[in-house]
């Protein structure tokens, strides 16, 4: 004889799975995120989300961080005044240096 599942237990398990999957999704940087306006703040925000900051530079009022996570390189462009993420660019392994067009 099978024991019936308690609907509250099923709801709790479903909610736990949803929250866990949201946590994974929230761990990635997205357009519009506020990472801060200083290099230290931005580095801290990115590393807390699991990124390794490989390079950091300031150019034309924008802060640019080259980061690595899970073997994928990405450039994150942040507005220097607001701290908001303006651009995310995944680096293509076959592309090499993107300035060599």
PASEBA-1860 file (N, C-alpha, C; in nm, 3 decimals):
! residues 101
1> XXXXXXXX> 0.084/-0.118/0.000/0.000/0.000/0.000/0.089/0.124/0.000 ~ 0.060/0.215/-0.087/0.138/0.338/-0.096/0.084/0.441/0.001 ~ 0.176/0.510/0.064/0.135/0.617/0.156/0.107/0.741/0.073 ~ -0.005/0.807/0.099/-0.035/0.929/0.023/0.060/1.041/0.061 ~ 0.095/1.122/-0.038/0.181/1.237/-0.012/0.097/1.349/0.047 ~ 0.153/1.415/0.140/0.088/1.531/0.198/0.106/1.648/0.102 ~ 0.000/1.715/0.065/0.010/1.824/-0.033/0.098/1.937/0.018 ~ 0.103/1.958/0.149/0.191/2.063/0.205/0.337/2.026/0.182
9> XXXXXXXX> 0.370/1.899/0.193/0.508/1.855/0.171/0.547/1.874/0.026 ~ 0.456/1.843/-0.065/0.484/1.860/-0.208/0.502/2.008/-0.240 ~ 0.417/2.092/-0.184/0.428/2.236/-0.205/0.561/2.288/-0.154 ~ 0.602/2.241/-0.036/0.729/2.283/0.023/0.846/2.240/-0.066 ~ 0.843/2.117/-0.115/0.950/2.070/-0.203/0.954/2.150/-0.332 ~ 0.839/2.181/-0.388/0.833/2.261/-0.511/0.888/2.401/-0.488 ~ 0.849/2.462/-0.378/0.896/2.597/-0.347/1.047/2.597/-0.323 ~ 1.097/2.494/-0.256/1.241/2.485/-0.232/1.318/2.474/-0.363
17> XXXXXXXX> 1.268/2.393/-0.455/1.332/2.379/-0.586/1.329/2.509/-0.663 ~ 1.217/2.581/-0.657/1.205/2.709/-0.727/1.303/2.810/-0.669 ~ 1.311/2.818/-0.538/1.403/2.913/-0.474/1.547/2.877/-0.508 ~ 1.580/2.750/-0.508/1.717/2.708/-0.541/1.751/2.745/-0.684 ~ 1.659/2.724/-0.777/1.688/2.758/-0.916/1.696/2.909/-0.935 ~ 1.620/2.986/-0.860/1.628/3.131/-0.867/1.764/3.179/-0.815 ~ 1.815/3.115/-0.713/1.945/3.151/-0.659/2.054/3.134/-0.762 ~ 2.045/3.030/-0.842/2.142/3.008/-0.949/2.129/3.118/-1.053
25> XXXXXXXX> 2.007/3.151/-1.089/1.985/3.255/-1.191/2.031/3.391/-1.140 ~ 2.011/3.419/-1.013/2.049/3.549/-0.958/2.200/3.563/-0.943 ~ 2.273/3.455/-0.953/2.418/3.460/-0.934/2.491/3.514/-1.056 ~ 2.422/3.538/-1.165/2.486/3.588/-1.287/2.460/3.738/-1.300 ~ 2.562/3.810/-1.346/2.547/3.953/-1.368/2.457/3.976/-1.490 ~ 2.373/4.081/-1.484/2.278/4.110/-1.591/2.282/4.258/-1.626 ~ 2.234/4.291/-1.745/2.222/4.431/-1.784/2.135/4.504/-1.682 ~ 2.179/4.624/-1.644/2.103/4.705/-1.549/2.139/4.681/-1.403
33> XXXXXXXX> 2.216/4.576/-1.374/2.260/4.554/-1.236/2.346/4.670/-1.191 ~ 2.339/4.705/-1.064/2.425/4.809/-1.009/2.540/4.741/-0.936 ~ 2.661/4.754/-0.992/2.779/4.689/-0.933/2.865/4.786/-0.853 ~ 2.833/4.915/-0.859/2.912/5.015/-0.787/2.987/5.105/-0.884 ~ 3.050/5.207/-0.828/3.117/5.307/-0.912/3.269/5.309/-0.894 ~ 3.320/5.223/-0.808/3.466/5.216/-0.791/3.514/5.077/-0.832 ~ 3.641/5.069/-0.865/3.698/4.939/-0.903/3.681/4.839/-0.789 ~ 3.704/4.884/-0.666/3.693/4.793/-0.551/3.550/4.739/-0.536
41> XXXXXXXX> 3.451/4.828/-0.549/3.311/4.785/-0.538/3.275/4.685/-0.648 ~ 3.316/4.715/-0.770/3.283/4.630/-0.884/3.351/4.495/-0.871 ~ 3.479/4.495/-0.835/3.550/4.368/-0.815/3.481/4.284/-0.707 ~ 3.442/4.349/-0.598/3.375/4.279/-0.489/3.242/4.219/-0.535 ~ 3.163/4.299/-0.608/3.033/4.251/-0.656/3.049/4.133/-0.751 ~ 3.146/4.142/-0.840/3.166/4.034/-0.938/3.220/3.907/-0.872 ~ 3.318/3.922/-0.783/3.373/3.802/-0.718/3.271/3.736/-0.627 ~ 3.181/3.815/-0.566/3.078/3.755/-0.481/2.979/3.673/-0.563
49> XXXXXXXX> 2.974/3.697/-0.693/2.887/3.620/-0.783/2.963/3.508/-0.853 ~ 3.088/3.485/-0.812/3.165/3.373/-0.864/3.254/3.404/-0.983 ~ 3.266/3.530/-1.020/3.352/3.569/-1.132/3.494/3.594/-1.083 ~ 3.590/3.568/-1.170/3.729/3.605/-1.146/3.757/3.724/-1.237 ~ 3.799/3.835/-1.177/3.829/3.955/-1.256/3.970/3.943/-1.308 ~ 3.984/3.935/-1.439/4.113/3.916/-1.503/4.181/4.049/-1.536 ~ 4.101/4.149/-1.573/4.155/4.279/-1.614/4.050/4.384/-1.586 ~ 4.096/4.506/-1.557/4.003/4.615/-1.528/4.060/4.743/-1.588
57> XXXXXXXX> 3.977/4.820/-1.658/4.025/4.946/-1.713/3.912/5.048/-1.718 ~ 3.950/5.174/-1.726/3.856/5.285/-1.739/3.875/5.347/-1.876 ~ 3.763/5.367/-1.947/3.772/5.421/-2.082/3.643/5.497/-2.116 ~ 3.656/5.623/-2.155/3.542/5.704/-2.201/3.425/5.706/-2.103 ~ 3.453/5.724/-1.974/3.345/5.730/-1.875/3.283/5.596/-1.842 ~ 3.347/5.489/-1.887/3.297/5.354/-1.860/3.406/5.273/-1.791 ~ 3.365/5.184/-1.706/3.455/5.091/-1.640/3.436/4.955/-1.708 ~ 3.545/4.893/-1.748/3.538/4.767/-1.820/3.612/4.659/-1.742
65> XXXXXXXX> 3.541/4.552/-1.713/3.601/4.440/-1.642/3.598/4.317/-1.730 ~ 3.714/4.256/-1.750/3.721/4.127/-1.819/3.716/4.022/-1.711 ~ 3.615/3.935/-1.719/3.592/3.836/-1.613/3.586/3.696/-1.670 ~ 3.599/3.598/-1.582/3.592/3.457/-1.619/3.503/3.388/-1.516 ~ 3.414/3.302/-1.566/3.331/3.219/-1.478/3.297/3.091/-1.553 ~ 3.319/2.980/-1.488/3.288/2.849/-1.546/3.354/2.830/-1.682 ~ 3.475/2.882/-1.699/3.549/2.866/-1.823/3.508/2.960/-1.935 ~ 3.414/3.049/-1.909/3.366/3.144/-2.010/3.416/3.284/-1.978
73> XXXXXXXX> 3.484/3.347/-2.075/3.529/3.484/-2.059/3.420/3.580/-2.103 ~ 3.413/3.694/-2.034/3.312/3.793/-2.066/3.365/3.931/-2.030 ~ 3.324/4.032/-2.107/3.355/4.170/-2.074/3.228/4.234/-2.020 ~ 3.242/4.300/-1.904/3.131/4.369/-1.841/3.163/4.518/-1.847 ~ 3.073/4.597/-1.908/3.092/4.742/-1.921/2.994/4.810/-1.826 ~ 3.049/4.895/-1.738/2.971/4.960/-1.633/2.980/5.112/-1.649 ~ 2.869/5.182/-1.632/2.869/5.328/-1.633/2.942/5.376/-1.507 ~ 3.044/5.461/-1.524/3.126/5.505/-1.412/3.049/5.592/-1.313
81> XXXXXXXX> 2.945/5.662/-1.359/2.869/5.751/-1.269/2.758/5.678/-1.195 ~ 2.685/5.592/-1.264/2.570/5.526/-1.200/2.603/5.389/-1.143 ~ 2.707/5.324/-1.196/2.741/5.189/-1.152/2.659/5.080/-1.220 ~ 2.576/5.119/-1.317/2.489/5.022/-1.384/2.563/4.949/-1.496 ~ 2.533/4.821/-1.510/2.590/4.741/-1.619/2.524/4.784/-1.749 ~ 2.607/4.830/-1.844/2.559/4.878/-1.973/2.567/4.772/-2.082 ~ 2.672/4.691/-2.076/2.695/4.590/-2.181/2.755/4.464/-2.120 ~ 2.722/4.351/-2.180/2.784/4.222/-2.148/2.824/4.161/-2.281
89> XXXXXXXX> 2.950/4.125/-2.293/2.997/4.067/-2.419/3.073/3.938/-2.390 ~ 3.015/3.827/-2.436/3.084/3.699/-2.423/3.199/3.694/-2.521 ~ 3.312/3.646/-2.475/3.430/3.634/-2.562/3.423/3.501/-2.633 ~ 3.439/3.504/-2.765/3.440/3.385/-2.847/3.581/3.327/-2.847 ~ 3.594/3.199/-2.812/3.726/3.136/-2.806/3.799/3.143/-2.940 ~ 3.726/3.131/-3.050/3.788/3.131/-3.184/3.822/3.270/-3.231 ~ 3.763/3.371/-3.167/3.775/3.509/-3.210/3.913/3.570/-3.182 ~ 3.976/3.525/-3.074/4.103/3.586/-3.036/4.081/3.727/-2.986
97> XXXXX> 4.169/3.818/-3.023/4.158/3.958/-2.983/4.052/4.025/-3.070 ~ 3.947/4.078/-3.006/3.836/4.135/-3.081/3.873/4.263/-3.154 ~ 3.989/4.322/-3.126/4.032/4.446/-3.192/4.106/4.418/-3.324 ~ 4.129/4.293/-3.358/4.206/4.259/-3.479/4.115/4.233/-3.597 ~ 4.023/4.321/-3.626/3.931/4.300/-3.739/3.995/4.340/-3.868
END
